[in-house]
Amino acid sequence: MTILVTRPSPEGQQLVERLRLTGRQAWHLPLIDFLPGRQLSECCSFLSTLNSGDLVISVSARALNYIGPFLQAANKTWPTTVHYLAIGKSSALALHHYCQQVVEFPEISLSEHLLDHPLLDNITGKNCVILRGNNGREHLGETLHSRGANVTYFECYQRVTLNYHGAEQAFRWRQKGISTIIVTSGEMLNLLYELIPALDRNEWLLHCRLVVVSKRLATLATEFGWRDIIVADGADNDALLRALR
């Protein structure tokens, strides 16, 4: 099994290194990179206006990698009377590191499971801050809004597409015998599909085993034409390694 990891750095490169330690052939092709978000200052100011019982939700640890140091540099503190939630364990740990408050998170790192949390049941009139990157999924915010919450998104980081020559990449990875590809978001699945020319797509890409992190991604991959799909039980590197075993 020769594996291509499309997850961005540093997590993507860390996964490649762990795979190689297990004796597998693994390579890294990050499809996106990150820059600071355009709403860090605005978010910093808004957090100080939250009321007791309001909610702050982080959808990724990366959001905290930007807003956390920004608040520290501005000598601002996190509110202590709000509820903190996160989409998964890694984002919860990152949020706790900065806010030093209890952070609730679901066992399965998906917004659909977070929405089942009791803290998100009776939220009519509550302010709900969602910390995320640009162009994130709207499902979480839309559902909270439908429950009566005042939802505010803050872009803590920006995703930036990395440009490659598709035919060259296809030739390279076919030469290396890539047969398994790890993809961790719908955006990256789209980028991968569009990157590879149609001939290589039909002869090679869609015949690779695809490892994804949710049933939603598996459904999207099926629509693209993949048939050999594994759904990991989480989005972190440990879950991806379990899926590959």
LUMKOLMI-268528 format. One record per atom (N, C-alpha, C): x, y, z; residue in one letter; atom name. Coordinates in pm, whole numbers, m for minus. Layout:
east:north:up:aa:at
X:Y:Z:a:CA
...
***
This chain:
east:north:up:aa:at
84:m119:0:m:N
0:0:0:m:CA
88:125:0:m:C
73:208:m101:t:N
145:334:m109:t:CA
42:445:m97:t:C
66:538:m3:i:N
m38:630:41:i:CA
m2:774:8:i:C
m101:849:m41:l:N
m86:991:m64:l:CA
m174:1066:36:l:C
m113:1157:113:v:N
m183:1234:214:v:CA
m202:1376:161:v:C
m327:1420:150:t:N
m354:1554:99:t:CA
m381:1654:211:t:C
m382:1608:335:r:N
m407:1696:450:r:CA
m298:1802:458:r:C
m332:1927:489:p:N
m231:2035:497:p:CA
m130:2012:608:p:C
m22:2086:603:s:N
78:2086:710:s:CA
26:2169:827:s:C
69:2140:950:p:N
168:2038:984:p:CA
110:1898:1000:p:C
m25:1886:1012:e:N
m85:1756:1040:e:CA
m57:1655:929:e:C
m60:1702:803:g:N
m37:1613:692:g:CA
102:1553:693:g:C
204:1636:715:q:N
340:1586:719:q:CA
362:1496:840:q:C
298:1529:952:q:N
307:1444:1072:q:CA
248:1306:1045:q:C
137:1302:971:l:N
75:1173:938:l:CA
166:1091:848:l:C
227:1156:749:v:N
320:1087:660:v:CA
435:1025:740:v:C
490:1100:834:e:N
601:1050:915:e:CA
558:931:1000:e:C
438:936:1055:r:N
388:825:1136:r:CA
363:701:1050:r:C
312:722:930:l:N
290:609:839:l:CA
422:543:801:l:C
523:624:775:r:N
653:568:738:r:CA
715:490:853:r:C
690:532:976:l:N
740:459:1092:l:CA
677:320:1102:l:C
558:303:1046:t:N
493:171:1047:t:CA
535:87:927:t:C
626:139:845:g:N
676:64:731:g:CA
602:89:601:g:C
506:178:601:r:N
431:207:479:r:CA
502:312:396:r:C
480:306:266:q:N
526:411:176:q:CA
421:521:178:q:C
461:642:211:a:N
364:752:221:a:CA
428:881:169:a:C
344:963:103:w:N
389:1089:44:w:CA
289:1198:75:w:C
334:1322:66:h:N
252:1436:106:h:CA
226:1528:m14:h:C
99:1558:m38:l:N
59:1657:m140:l:CA
m46:1749:m76:l:C
m2:1848:2:p:N
m99:1941:62:p:CA
m168:2022:m47:p:C
m300:2029:m40:l:N
m375:2099:m143:l:CA
m409:2242:m106:l:C
m400:2274:26:i:N
m427:2410:70:i:CA
m325:2451:175:i:C
m310:2583:192:d:N
m228:2641:298:d:CA
m315:2741:373:d:C
m258:2806:474:f:N
m339:2894:560:f:CA
m270:3027:585:f:C
m353:3131:601:l:N
m309:3265:636:l:CA
m398:3315:750:l:C
m355:3418:824:p:N
m442:3475:928:p:CA
m573:3524:869:p:C
m681:3509:944:g:N
m813:3553:899:g:CA
m826:3704:900:g:C
m930:3752:832:r:N
m951:3896:818:r:CA
m1039:3954:927:r:C
m1083:3871:1023:q:N
m1174:3919:1127:q:CA
m1119:3899:1267:q:C
m990:3885:1281:l:N
m932:3860:1414:l:CA
m958:3977:1509:l:C
m937:4098:1463:s:N
m959:4215:1548:s:CA
m1106:4230:1584:s:C
m1192:4209:1486:e:N
m1336:4219:1509:e:CA
m1383:4114:1609:e:C
m1330:3993:1595:c:N
m1366:3885:1687:c:CA
m1321:3917:1829:c:C
m1201:3969:1841:c:N
m1144:4007:1971:c:CA
m1237:4105:2043:c:C
m1288:4204:1972:s:N
m1378:4302:2032:s:CA
m1513:4241:2066:s:C
m1563:4155:1978:f:N
m1697:4099:1997:f:CA
m1703:4007:2118:f:C
m1598:3930:2142:l:N
m1597:3836:2254:l:CA
m1620:3908:2388:l:C
m1570:4030:2398:s:N
m1582:4105:2524:s:CA
m1725:4152:2549:s:C
m1812:4143:2448:t:N
m1950:4190:2463:t:CA
m2047:4077:2496:t:C
m1999:3954:2503:l:N
m2089:3840:2525:l:CA
m2147:3841:2666:l:C
m2267:3789:2678:n:N
m2338:3784:2805:n:CA
m2328:3645:2867:n:C
m2363:3636:2994:s:N
m2364:3508:3063:s:CA
m2457:3410:2991:s:C
m2408:3289:2968:g:N
m2488:3187:2901:g:CA
m2477:3186:2750:g:C
m2408:3285:2692:d:N
m2384:3282:2547:d:CA
m2286:3169:2515:d:C
m2264:3146:2386:l:N
m2185:3030:2344:l:CA
m2073:3068:2249:l:C
m1957:3003:2268:v:N
m1845:3017:2176:v:CA
m1811:2876:2127:v:C
m1811:2858:1995:i:N
m1788:2726:1936:i:CA
m1670:2733:1840:i:C
m1576:2643:1857:s:N
m1463:2632:1765:s:CA
m1485:2511:1675:s:C
m1474:2532:1544:v:N
m1491:2420:1452:v:CA
m1358:2358:1410:v:C
m1246:2417:1454:s:N
m1116:2357:1423:s:CA
m1010:2410:1519:s:C
m912:2327:1546:a:N
m801:2371:1629:a:CA
m724:2484:1562:a:C
m723:2484:1429:r:N
m648:2587:1356:r:CA
m703:2726:1385:r:C
m834:2737:1404:a:N
m891:2868:1436:a:CA
m829:2924:1563:a:C
m803:2837:1661:l:N
m743:2882:1787:l:CA
m596:2916:1771:l:C
m530:2854:1674:n:N
m389:2886:1650:n:CA
m371:3031:1606:n:C
m479:3092:1557:y:N
m473:3231:1513:y:CA
m538:3326:1613:y:C
m660:3296:1659:i:N
m729:3388:1748:i:CA
m668:3385:1888:i:C
m616:3270:1932:g:N
m557:3261:2066:g:CA
m438:3356:2084:g:C
m335:3344:2001:p:N
m221:3436:2013:p:CA
m260:3581:1987:p:C
m360:3605:1900:f:N
m403:3742:1872:f:CA
m459:3806:1999:f:C
m543:3732:2071:l:N
m599:3784:2196:l:CA
m490:3809:2299:l:C
m395:3717:2307:q:N
m284:3734:2401:q:CA
m204:3859:2369:q:C
m174:3880:2241:a:N
m95:3996:2200:a:CA
m170:4127:2229:a:C
m304:4121:2220:a:N
m385:4239:2248:a:CA
m414:4256:2398:a:C
m360:4164:2478:n:N
m379:4166:2624:n:CA
m527:4158:2661:n:C
m602:4074:2586:k:N
m743:4053:2610:k:CA
m764:3915:2672:k:C
m871:3902:2751:t:N
m902:3774:2814:t:CA
m1029:3715:2755:t:C
m1041:3585:2764:w:N
m1162:3516:2720:w:CA
m1272:3534:2825:w:C
m1397:3551:2784:p:N
m1506:3564:2881:p:CA
m1519:3437:2966:p:C
m1557:3454:3091:t:N
m1562:3341:3185:t:CA
m1704:3293:3215:t:C
m1805:3363:3165:t:N
m1944:3326:3198:t:CA
m2019:3268:3079:t:C
m1947:3234:2973:v:N
m2011:3177:2854:v:CA
m1984:3027:2850:v:C
m2054:2957:2762:h:N
m2031:2814:2740:h:CA
m1937:2797:2621:h:C
m1837:2710:2638:y:N
m1743:2682:2530:y:CA
m1766:2541:2477:y:C
m1774:2530:2345:l:N
m1791:2401:2280:l:CA
m1696:2391:2161:l:C
m1667:2268:2119:a:N
m1578:2246:2004:a:CA
m1628:2127:1926:a:C
m1589:2122:1801:i:N
m1638:2019:1710:i:CA
m1575:1883:1739:i:C
m1458:1883:1804:g:N
m1388:1757:1832:g:CA
m1284:1777:1940:g:C
m1215:1667:1972:k:N
m1120:1669:2084:k:CA
m1004:1765:2060:k:C
m947:1763:1940:s:N
m830:1848:1915:s:CA
m865:1996:1924:s:C
m980:2033:1868:s:N
m1022:2173:1877:s:CA
m1060:2209:2020:s:C
m1115:2113:2095:a:N
m1149:2139:2235:a:CA
m1023:2162:2319:a:C
m920:2083:2295:l:N
m794:2100:2368:l:CA
m731:2235:2336:l:C
m736:2274:2209:a:N
m678:2403:2169:a:CA
m756:2517:2232:a:C
m889:2508:2233:l:N
m971:2613:2292:l:CA
m948:2621:2443:l:C
m942:2506:2508:h:N
m917:2505:2653:h:CA
m781:2566:2687:h:C
m683:2538:2602:h:N
m548:2591:2625:h:CA
m550:2743:2637:h:C
m632:2807:2556:y:N
m634:2954:2557:y:CA
m737:3012:2653:y:C
m858:2954:2659:c:N
m962:3016:2742:c:CA
m956:2970:2887:c:C
m891:2852:2912:q:N
m879:2797:3047:q:CA
m1015:2773:3113:q:C
m1114:2738:3029:q:N
m1248:2705:3078:q:CA
m1282:2563:3032:q:C
m1387:2506:3091:v:N
m1435:2376:3047:v:CA
m1486:2388:2903:v:C
m1446:2295:2818:v:N
m1489:2294:2678:v:CA
m1560:2162:2650:v:C
m1684:2170:2608:e:N
m1762:2050:2575:e:CA
m1740:2012:2429:e:C
m1738:1881:2402:f:N
m1724:1835:2264:f:CA
m1784:1695:2251:f:C
m1830:1658:2129:p:N
m1889:1525:2108:p:CA
m1782:1418:2092:p:C
m1821:1293:2112:e:N
m1727:1182:2094:e:CA
m1686:1168:1948:e:C
m1779:1196:1858:i:N
m1750:1190:1715:i:CA
m1738:1332:1662:i:C
m1627:1361:1596:s:N
m1594:1499:1559:s:CA
m1669:1546:1435:s:C
m1799:1564:1450:l:N
m1882:1614:1341:l:CA
m1983:1714:1396:l:C
m2016:1816:1315:s:N
m2111:1916:1361:s:CA
m2247:1855:1391:s:C
m2284:1751:1316:e:N
m2412:1685:1340:e:CA
m2419:1627:1481:e:C
m2308:1578:1532:h:N
m2306:1522:1668:h:CA
m2297:1633:1773:h:C
m2225:1739:1741:l:N
m2219:1852:1834:l:CA
m2358:1911:1856:l:C
m2438:1913:1752:l:N
m2572:1972:1762:l:CA
m2663:1895:1857:l:C
m2626:1773:1891:d:N
m2705:1694:1987:d:CA
m2672:1729:2132:d:C
m2573:1816:2154:h:N
m2533:1849:2292:h:CA
m2644:1926:2362:h:C
m2672:1892:2488:p:N
m2779:1960:2562:p:CA
m2765:2112:2570:p:C
m2641:2161:2571:l:N
m2620:2306:2578:l:CA
m2675:2379:2455:l:C
m2698:2304:2347:l:N
m2747:2365:2223:l:CA
m2896:2342:2201:l:C
m2965:2299:2306:d:N
m3109:2276:2295:d:CA
m3191:2405:2309:d:C
m3180:2469:2425:n:N
m3260:2588:2454:n:CA
m3174:2714:2442:n:C
m3160:2761:2319:i:N
m3066:2871:2294:i:CA
m3134:2993:2231:i:C
m3265:3000:2241:t:N
m3337:3115:2185:t:CA
m3286:3245:2248:t:C
m3245:3339:2163:g:N
m3197:3468:2211:g:CA
m3052:3470:2254:g:C
m2986:3355:2255:k:N
m2845:3350:2295:k:CA
m2755:3393:2179:k:C
m2645:3458:2212:n:N
m2543:3488:2112:n:CA
m2455:3365:2095:n:C
m2430:3329:1972:c:N
m2347:3212:1944:c:CA
m2236:3253:1847:c:C
m2113:3247:1895:v:N
m1995:3283:1814:v:CA
m1933:3155:1759:v:C
m1913:3148:1628:i:N
m1850:3033:1565:i:CA
m1715:3075:1510:i:C
m1609:3015:1563:l:N
m1472:3042:1521:l:CA
m1434:2943:1413:l:C
m1395:2993:1297:r:N
m1372:2903:1183:r:CA
m1279:2969:1081:r:C
m1260:2902:968:g:N
m1187:2959:856:g:CA
m1284:3019:757:g:C
m1232:3071:647:n:N
m1318:3128:544:n:CA
m1392:3017:470:n:C
m1511:3048:426:n:N
m1591:2956:345:n:CA
m1616:2822:413:n:C
m1638:2825:544:g:N
m1668:2702:615:g:CA
m1811:2656:589:g:C
m1841:2533:633:r:N
m1976:2480:618:r:CA
m2075:2566:697:r:C
m2196:2577:645:e:N
m2298:2659:708:e:CA
m2395:2579:794:e:C
m2385:2447:790:h:N
m2486:2362:855:h:CA
m2500:2392:1004:h:C
m2389:2403:1074:l:N
m2393:2427:1218:l:CA
m2462:2559:1249:l:C
m2418:2667:1184:g:N
m2476:2797:1210:g:CA
m2622:2806:1171:g:C
m2655:2746:1056:e:N
m2794:2750:1011:e:CA
m2887:2678:1108:e:C
m2840:2565:1163:t:N
m2922:2491:1258:t:CA
m2939:2568:1388:t:C
m2832:2629:1436:l:N
m2841:2709:1558:l:CA
m2933:2829:1538:l:C
m2926:2890:1421:h:N
m3014:3002:1390:h:CA
m3160:2958:1389:h:C
m3185:2838:1336:s:N
m3322:2787:1332:s:CA
m3375:2759:1472:s:C
m3285:2740:1568:r:N
m3325:2717:1706:r:CA
m3340:2848:1785:r:C
m3320:2960:1718:g:N
m3342:3090:1780:g:CA
m3219:3163:1827:g:C
m3099:3110:1800:a:N
m2975:3175:1844:a:CA
m2937:3289:1749:a:C
m2864:3386:1800:n:N
m2806:3493:1719:n:CA
m2664:3449:1681:n:C
m2648:3401:1561:v:N
m2522:3339:1518:v:CA
m2431:3441:1451:v:C
m2304:3444:1495:t:N
m2203:3529:1434:t:CA
m2080:3445:1400:t:C
m2044:3445:1271:y:N
m1923:3376:1228:y:CA
m1804:3471:1235:y:C
m1688:3416:1271:f:N
m1565:3494:1263:f:CA
m1459:3413:1190:f:C
m1404:3475:1085:e:N
m1297:3414:1006:e:CA
m1165:3432:1079:e:C
m1119:3324:1142:c:N
m993:3330:1216:c:CA
m873:3298:1127:c:C
m897:3226:1018:y:N
m790:3196:924:y:CA
m847:3184:784:y:C
m760:3196:685:q:N
m801:3183:545:q:CA
m736:3059:483:q:C
m815:2986:408:r:N
m759:2877:328:r:CA
m711:2933:195:r:C
m593:2890:153:v:N
m537:2935:26:v:CA
m503:2812:m57:v:C
m559:2804:m176:t:N
m535:2689:m263:t:CA
m392:2689:m315:t:C
m326:2574:m308:l:N
m192:2559:m363:l:CA
m204:2510:m508:l:C
m128:2573:m596:n:N
m139:2543:m738:n:CA
m33:2442:m783:n:C
m77:2340:m856:y:N
11:2238:m911:y:CA
m24:2217:m1059:y:C
71:2158:m1131:h:N
45:2117:m1269:h:CA
m15:1976:m1262:h:C
m142:1965:m1298:g:N
m214:1841:m1279:g:CA
m154:1721:m1349:g:C
m114:1736:m1475:a:N
m60:1622:m1550:a:CA
72:1575:m1489:a:C
154:1669:m1444:e:N
281:1632:m1381:e:CA
257:1557:m1251:e:C
161:1605:m1172:q:N
132:1538:m1046:q:CA
76:1397:m1069:q:C
m12:1385:m1165:a:N
m69:1253:m1195:a:CA
41:1156:m1237:a:C
133:1202:m1324:f:N
244:1116:m1368:f:CA
330:1076:m1249:f:C
360:1172:m1162:r:N
446:1146:m1046:r:CA
386:1041:m954:r:C
258:1057:m922:w:N
198:967:m823:w:CA
167:830:m883:w:C
140:825:m1011:r:N
121:694:m1075:r:CA
253:619:m1079:r:C
364:691:m1105:q:N
496:630:m1107:q:CA
533:574:m970:q:C
490:643:m864:k:N
522:598:m728:k:CA
427:489:m680:k:C
327:457:m760:g:N
238:348:m725:g:CA
135:382:m619:g:C
95:508:m613:i:N
m7:548:m515:i:CA
m135:469:m539:i:C
m184:402:m434:s:N
m308:325:m445:s:CA
m410:364:m339:s:C
m368:445:m241:t:N
m458:490:m134:t:CA
m437:640:m115:t:C
m546:715:m107:i:N
m539:861:m91:i:CA
m624:902:28:i:C
m567:988:113:i:N
m637:1038:231:i:CA
m683:1180:205:i:C
m812:1204:222:v:N
m872:1337:200:v:CA
m958:1371:322:v:C
m941:1492:376:t:N
m1008:1525:502:t:CA
m1111:1637:493:t:C
m1144:1683:373:s:N
m1250:1784:361:s:CA
m1309:1779:221:s:C
m1432:1829:209:g:N
m1496:1834:79:g:CA
m1424:1927:m16:g:C
m1371:2037:37:e:N
m1296:2131:m46:e:CA
m1176:2063:m110:e:C
m1103:1984:m31:m:N
m984:1918:m84:m:CA
m1020:1806:m180:m:C
m1133:1740:m156:l:N
m1178:1637:m249:l:CA
m1208:1699:m386:l:C
m1273:1813:m386:n:N
m1300:1885:m511:n:CA
m1170:1927:m579:n:C
m1076:1980:m502:l:N
m950:2026:m559:l:CA
m873:1910:m621:l:C
m872:1796:m553:l:N
m802:1678:m604:l:CA
m865:1630:m734:l:C
m996:1622:m735:y:N
m1067:1575:m854:y:CA
m1041:1666:m974:y:C
m1045:1797:m950:e:N
m1026:1893:m1059:e:CA
m880:1902:m1103:e:C
m787:1872:m1012:l:N
m644:1881:m1044:l:CA
m602:1777:m1146:l:C
m651:1656:m1130:i:N
m604:1545:m1213:i:CA
m678:1543:m1347:i:C
m605:1539:m1460:p:N
m669:1537:m1592:p:CA
m764:1419:m1607:p:C
m863:1432:m1694:a:N
m970:1333:m1708:a:CA
m917:1193:m1736:a:C
m817:1180:m1825:l:N
m764:1048:m1858:l:CA
m706:980:m1736:l:C
m620:1053:m1661:d:N
m560:995:m1540:d:CA
m665:974:m1432:d:C
m765:1058:m1431:r:N
m874:1043:m1335:r:CA
m943:908:m1354:r:C
m976:878:m1481:n:N
m1051:757:m1512:n:CA
m965:630:m1505:n:C
m837:644:m1541:e:N
m749:526:m1544:e:CA
m684:496:m1410:e:C
m671:600:m1324:w:N
m597:581:m1199:w:CA
m668:637:m1076:w:C
m698:768:m1074:l:N
m744:833:m952:l:CA
m868:767:m892:l:C
m969:742:m975:l:N
m1095:688:m924:l:CA
m1086:540:m889:l:C
m972:478:m923:h:N
m950:338:m885:h:CA
m872:326:m754:h:C
m822:439:m704:c:N
m751:438:m576:c:CA
m850:418:m461:c:C
m803:354:m355:r:N
m883:351:m232:r:CA
m880:490:m171:r:C
m995:540:m127:l:N
m1006:674:m70:l:CA
m1042:662:78:l:C
m964:729:162:v:N
m992:733:306:v:CA
m1042:873:339:v:C
m1164:883:393:v:N
m1226:1011:424:v:CA
m1268:1011:571:v:C
m1317:1127:618:v:N
m1340:1143:762:v:CA
m1488:1155:798:v:C
m1578:1139:702:s:N
m1720:1146:735:s:CA
m1802:1077:626:s:C
m1925:1039:661:k:N
m2016:980:562:k:CA
m2052:1082:455:k:C
m2059:1209:494:r:N
m2089:1315:397:r:CA
m1984:1316:286:r:C
m1855:1306:325:l:N
m1747:1304:227:l:CA
m1753:1177:143:l:C
m1788:1066:206:a:N
m1799:940:132:a:CA
m1907:950:26:a:C
m2018:1015:59:t:N
m2127:1033:m38:t:CA
m2080:1119:m155:t:C
m2007:1227:m124:l:N
m1954:1314:m229:l:CA
m1857:1238:m318:l:C
m1770:1158:m256:a:N
m1672:1080:m333:a:CA
m1742:980:m425:a:C
m1849:920:m377:t:N
m1926:825:m459:t:CA
m1985:897:m580:t:C
m2032:1019:m560:e:N
m2088:1096:m672:e:CA
m1980:1129:m775:e:C
m1856:1147:m730:f:N
m1746:1172:m823:f:CA
m1708:1047:m901:f:C
m1733:929:m842:g:N
m1701:805:m911:g:CA
m1615:708:m835:g:C
m1573:743:m713:w:N
m1497:648:m633:w:CA
m1587:536:m587:w:C
m1532:415:m575:r:N
m1607:300:m526:r:CA
m1544:237:m403:r:C
m1413:245:m391:d:N
m1342:187:m277:d:CA
m1316:298:m175:d:C
m1406:311:m78:i:N
m1401:423:16:i:CA
m1405:370:160:i:C
m1315:421:242:i:N
m1313:390:385:i:CA
m1345:517:462:i:C
m1436:509:557:v:N
m1471:624:641:v:CA
m1405:605:778:v:C
m1313:695:813:a:N
m1247:689:944:a:CA
m1347:726:1053:a:C
m1317:684:1176:d:N
m1409:713:1288:d:CA
m1382:849:1352:d:C
m1305:932:1286:g:N
m1276:1066:1334:g:CA
m1190:1139:1232:g:C
m1160:1265:1261:a:N
m1085:1346:1164:a:CA
m939:1365:1203:a:C
m896:1314:1318:d:N
m758:1334:1361:d:CA
m670:1225:1302:d:C
m539:1243:1316:n:N
m445:1147:1258:n:CA
m456:1008:1320:n:C
m487:1000:1449:d:N
m503:869:1513:d:CA
m617:791:1447:d:C
m728:860:1419:a:N
m841:794:1354:a:CA
m805:749:1214:a:C
m729:829:1142:l:N
m689:792:1007:l:CA
m596:672:1008:l:C
m508:666:1106:l:N
m420:549:1119:l:CA
m500:423:1151:l:C
m602:437:1236:r:N
m687:320:1266:r:CA
m758:273:1140:r:C
m805:366:1059:a:N
m876:330:937:a:CA
m785:253:842:a:C
m660:289:837:l:N
m565:225:746:l:CA
m522:87:794:l:C
m543:58:922:r:N
m510:m77:972:r:CA
m613:m179:926:r:C
***
